[in-house]
Amino acid sequence: MHFEIVHEFDIPLDAVELAVLSPDLAEKLAPRLANIETLEQKSHELNGGVFDRVWSYRANVKIPGFAKPYVTPEMLGWDEQSSYNLEKHRAEWSIVPHVKPSWRKFFKANGTYTLVAKGEGTERIIKGDLSLAVPLVRKVAERMILNEVKKTFEAEAETLRDLATLV
C-alpha cells in the first residue's frame, strides 16, 4: 500500500529543519501520541551533513480479537530509522518491527520525508510503502496501521510547528 502525507507550514524551511533536528523532538512529541505507550530516542547523530536517528516506539492499542492468538504485546513495538540529508532536505526512513528476525519478512514499511520551501513557508512530503504479508488480515491490518501512521505524522507536524516557532 503506497501512501503520501503532505503538511503545510507557515514557517521558513530552515526553522522547520532545525525542529526536525532537535534532540527534544521525541520528548515533545510523545505526549501527543495517544496510542503510543513509549517513545524513546535511541540515537541522534549529525555527521558530515547527514542526520541519523533511531526512535523506538511501543504501541498501546487494543489488539482486535481475531489477532490476539497471533499478536503479542511485544510485537507492538518497532524502531523507526531515518537518515536525513541536510543539503537535499530529504530523509530515507524505514521501520523495523520488534519481532523475531524470521518474521520481519512479513512486514515492510519505508519511504522518504522531504522538506520543500514554498514561498515563505515549507511543505513536508512524506511518501511511503507499507506491506503486511499476512493473507487473511492484510487489507484490514494495513489500513489500521496506516491510520496510526497518519496520526503520528499529524502529531509530529504540530510538534514541529511548536518547536519551529520557539527557534
Beta strands, then each sheet from edge to edge (+ up, - down):
strand 1: 2-9
strand 2: 36-47
strand 3: 50-59
strand 4: 77-85
strand 5: 90-97
strand 6: 107-118
strand 7: 121-132
sheet 1: 1+ 7- 6+ 5- 4+ 3- 2+
end
